[in-house]
């Protein structure tokens, strides 16, 4: 953390320049998403706005894009960045099934999922085979595809933003501040898609801030932006594409399910607290 007052002021100017650019670049796509049509094209464009904002900020400040932590880093951080979001997604839905907020999908639902994914025509597949094959394909091919868009976010948020924040804030401050900004940046999506805006705003902020502690930990430990890219992609795939189709909803318990659900907020907050304590212990 910088001690010199003038350097700290300059860093805060850089931070607010970046955030202003993110708002300017993102706003047209947020408008299109909410007022025109919720196209994946707009979502993809939005997710690359933080990267473009970071590149412009670096250019204005006379710094090179190569100064970002592009190196792959230690493979163990890549492995953990895949395993942790897959684990908290699995724990979330196991708790949902066990506590009766949803049921494990029946044979008919899994068969419909298989048809949706195009897994028929390879012979007669059992529901178990469909599930295993779907998880393998989504957990690999879909994660790679998702990484193409999460890369845009993570170049900005974890590749640039949190390193600037680290110059003026502690690990705790970096994680909380970046988490609040990252969550608030999603607000048009929440307003458009939410059934219960207030509840889902609260749970979403808890989830995103909790994830920010974990992602900041692996970013700083690895000195690389790639663990965050993988983490973000895996989290999206497991919590949006893999676990929901394996779950049958129960009327009046929908608010416990999904990425804006209460259960996911509880589970990720536990993980976030663990990594916060771990980072403090390791003097990160």
C-alpha positions in Angstrom: 0.0 0.0 0.0 1.3 3.4 -1.0 2.3 5.8 1.9 3.0 8.9 -0.2 0.0 11.2 -0.2 0.5 12.5 -3.7 0.9 8.9 -5.1 -2.3 7.8 -3.3 -4.2 10.8 -4.8 -2.9 9.9 -8.3 -3.9 6.3 -7.8 -7.5 7.3 -6.8 -7.6 9.5 -9.9 -6.7 6.5 -12.0 -9.3 4.4 -10.3 -12.1 6.9 -10.9 -11.0 7.4 -14.5 -11.3 3.7 -15.1 -14.7 3.5 -13.4 -16.0 6.5 -15.4 -14.9 4.8 -18.6 -16.6 1.6 -17.6 -19.9 3.5 -17.1 -19.6 5.4 -20.4 -18.8 2.3 -22.4 -21.3 0.0 -20.7 -24.3 2.4 -20.6 -25.4 2.1 -24.3 -25.4 -1.7 -24.0 -27.3 -1.6 -20.6 -29.9 0.6 -22.3 -30.2 -1.8 -25.2 -30.5 -4.8 -23.0 -33.2 -3.3 -20.8 -35.2 -1.3 -23.4 -34.6 -3.1 -26.7 -34.0 -6.8 -26.4 -32.0 -9.0 -23.9 -29.6 -10.3 -26.6 -26.5 -12.3 -25.7 -24.7 -10.0 -28.1 -25.3 -7.0 -25.7 -24.3 -9.2 -22.7 -21.1 -10.2 -24.5 -20.3 -6.5 -25.3 -21.0 -5.5 -21.7 -18.6 -8.1 -20.4 -15.7 -6.7 -22.6 -16.3 -3.1 -21.5 -14.1 -3.4 -18.3 -11.2 -4.6 -20.5 -11.5 -1.8 -23.0 -11.8 0.7 -20.1 -8.6 -0.7 -18.6 -6.8 -0.4 -22.0 -7.9 3.2 -22.4 -6.9 4.1 -18.8 -3.5 2.6 -19.3 -3.0 4.5 -22.6 -4.0 7.8 -21.0 -1.7 7.2 -18.1 1.2 6.3 -20.4 1.4 2.7 -19.3 1.7 -0.4 -21.4 -1.0 -3.0 -21.8 1.8 -5.6 -21.3 2.1 -4.3 -17.7 -0.9 -6.3 -16.8 -0.3 -9.8 -15.3 -0.8 -11.8 -18.5 1.5 -14.7 -17.3 -0.3 -18.0 -16.7 1.2 -18.4 -13.3 1.3 -21.6 -11.2 -1.0 -24.4 -12.4 -2.2 -25.1 -8.9 -4.0 -21.8 -8.8 -5.7 -22.6 -12.1 -6.8 -26.0 -10.7 -8.1 -24.4 -7.5 -9.9 -21.7 -9.5 -11.8 -24.5 -11.3 -12.4 -26.7 -8.3 -13.7 -24.0 -5.8 -16.7 -22.6 -7.8 -17.6 -26.1 -8.9 -17.6 -27.1 -5.3 -19.7 -24.3 -4.0 -22.2 -24.8 -6.8 -22.5 -28.5 -5.9 -22.8 -27.7 -2.1 -25.5 -25.1 -2.8 -27.7 -27.6 -4.7 -27.1 -30.5 -2.4 -28.4 -28.3 0.4 -31.4 -27.3 -1.7 -32.2 -31.0 -2.4 -31.6 -32.2 1.2 -33.6 -29.3 2.8 -36.5 -29.7 0.3 -36.3 -26.3 -1.4 -36.1 -28.3 -4.7 -35.8 -31.9 -5.8 -33.2 -33.8 -7.8 -34.5 -33.8 -11.4 -36.5 -36.9 -12.5 -35.9 -39.0 -15.6 -38.2 -37.0 -17.7 -36.5 -33.7 -16.9 -33.0 -35.1 -17.5 -34.2 -36.5 -20.8 -35.5 -33.1 -21.8 -32.2 -31.6 -20.8 -30.3 -34.1 -23.0 -32.5 -33.2 -26.0 -31.9 -29.5 -25.4 -28.1 -30.2 -25.4 -28.3 -32.4 -28.5 -27.1 -35.5 -26.8 -29.4 -37.9 -28.7 -28.5 -39.8 -31.8 -25.5 -41.4 -30.1 -27.6 -44.4 -29.2 -30.0 -44.8 -26.3 -28.6 -42.9 -23.3 -29.8 -43.5 -19.8 -30.5 -40.4 -17.6 -27.3 -41.2 -15.7 -25.3 -41.2 -18.9 -27.0 -38.0 -20.1 -26.1 -36.3 -16.8 -22.4 -37.4 -16.8 -22.0 -36.5 -20.5 -23.6 -33.1 -20.0 -21.5 -32.3 -17.0 -18.3 -33.3 -18.9 -19.2 -31.2 -22.0 -20.5 -28.2 -20.1 -17.6 -28.4 -17.6 -15.0 -28.3 -20.4 -16.2 -27.0 -23.7 -18.7 -24.6 -22.2 -16.2 -23.3 -19.7 -13.8 -22.6 -22.5 -16.5 -20.7 -24.4 -17.6 -18.8 -21.3 -13.9 -17.8 -20.7 -14.0 -15.8 -23.9 -16.4 -13.3 -22.3 -15.3 -13.6 -18.7 -11.8 -12.7 -20.0 -13.1 -9.2 -20.9 -14.5 -8.6 -17.4 -11.4 -10.0 -15.6 -8.8 -8.0 -17.6 -10.6 -5.0 -16.2 -11.7 -6.0 -12.7 -9.0 -8.4 -11.5 -6.2 -7.7 -14.1 -6.3 -3.9 -13.6 -8.8 -2.6 -11.0 -7.9 -4.6 -7.9 -4.2 -4.0 -8.5 -4.8 -0.2 -8.4 -7.0 -0.6 -5.3 -4.2 -2.6 -3.7 -2.0 0.5 -3.8 -4.4 2.4 -1.5 -6.4 -0.3 0.4 -5.9 -3.4 2.4 -6.9 -6.8 1.1 -10.2 -6.5 3.0 -10.8 -3.1 1.5 -9.9 -4.2 -2.0 -12.3 -7.2 -1.8 -15.2 -5.2 -0.4 -14.8 -2.1 -2.6 -14.3 -4.1 -5.8 -17.1 -6.4 -4.9 -19.6 -3.5 -4.4 -18.6 -1.9 -7.7 -18.7 -5.2 -9.6 -22.2 -6.0 -8.2 -23.5 -2.5 -8.8 -22.3 -2.7 -12.4 -24.8 -5.5 -12.9 -27.9 -3.6 -11.7 -29.7 -3.2 -15.1 -29.5 -7.0 -15.5 -30.9 -7.5 -12.0 -33.8 -5.0 -12.6 -34.7 -6.7 -15.9 -34.5 -10.3 -14.9 -35.5 -10.2 -11.2 -38.8 -11.4 -9.8 -38.1 -10.0 -6.4 -35.8 -7.0 -7.0 -35.0 -6.2 -3.4 -34.3 -9.7 -2.3 -32.3 -10.5 -5.3 -30.3 -7.3 -5.0 -29.3 -8.3 -1.5 -28.4 -11.9 -2.3 -26.6 -10.9 -5.4 -24.4 -8.3 -3.6 -23.6 -10.9 -0.9 -22.6 -13.5 -3.6 -20.5 -11.0 -5.6 -18.7 -9.5 -2.6 -18.0 -13.1 -1.3 -16.6 -14.1 -4.7 -14.5 -11.0 -4.8 -12.6 -12.1 -1.7 -11.9 -15.5 -3.3 -10.9 -14.1 -6.7 -8.7 -11.4 -5.2 -7.0 -14.1 -3.1 -6.1 -16.3 -6.1 -5.3 -13.2 -8.3 -2.7 -11.9 -5.8 -1.3 -15.3 -4.9 -0.7 -16.2 -8.6 0.2 -12.7 -9.8 -2.0 -13.6 -12.8 -5.4 -12.6 -14.1 -6.1 -16.1 -15.5 -7.3 -17.8 -12.3 -10.0 -15.2 -12.1 -11.0 -15.8 -15.7 -11.3 -19.6 -15.1 -13.0 -19.1 -11.7 -15.6 -16.7 -13.2 -16.3 -19.0 -16.2 -16.7 -22.1 -14.1 -18.9 -20.3 -11.5 -21.2 -19.1 -14.3 -21.4 -22.5 -16.0 -22.1 -24.6 -12.9 -24.6 -22.2 -11.3 -26.4 -21.3 -14.5 -26.0 -24.3 -16.9 -25.3 -27.5 -14.9 -27.0 -27.4 -11.5 -30.4 -25.8 -12.4 -31.4 -28.4 -15.0 -30.7 -31.1 -12.4 -33.2 -29.5 -10.0 -37.0 -29.5 -10.1 -38.5 -26.3 -8.6 -41.0 -26.3 -5.8 -43.7 -23.6 -5.8 -42.9 -20.8 -3.3 -39.3 -21.8 -2.8 -37.9 -20.4 -6.0 -36.1 -17.6 -4.0 -33.8 -20.2 -2.6 -32.6 -21.4 -6.0 -30.3 -19.9 -8.7 -27.4 -17.5 -8.7 -29.5 -14.8 -7.0 -31.0 -17.4 -4.5 -30.7 -17.3 -0.8 -28.8 -20.6 -0.6 -26.1 -19.6 -3.0 -25.6 -16.4 -1.0 -25.2 -18.4 2.2 -22.8 -20.9 0.7 -20.6 -18.3 -1.1 -20.5 -16.1 2.0 -19.0 -19.0 4.0 -16.4 -19.5 1.3 -15.7 -15.8 1.2 -15.2 -15.6 5.0 -12.8 -18.6 4.8 -10.7 -16.9 2.1 -10.8 -13.6 3.9 -9.4 -15.2 7.0 -6.9 -17.1 5.0 -5.6 -14.0 3.2 -5.3 -12.1 6.5 -3.4 -15.0 8.1 -1.0 -15.1 5.0 -0.6 -11.3 5.2 -1.8 -10.9 1.7 
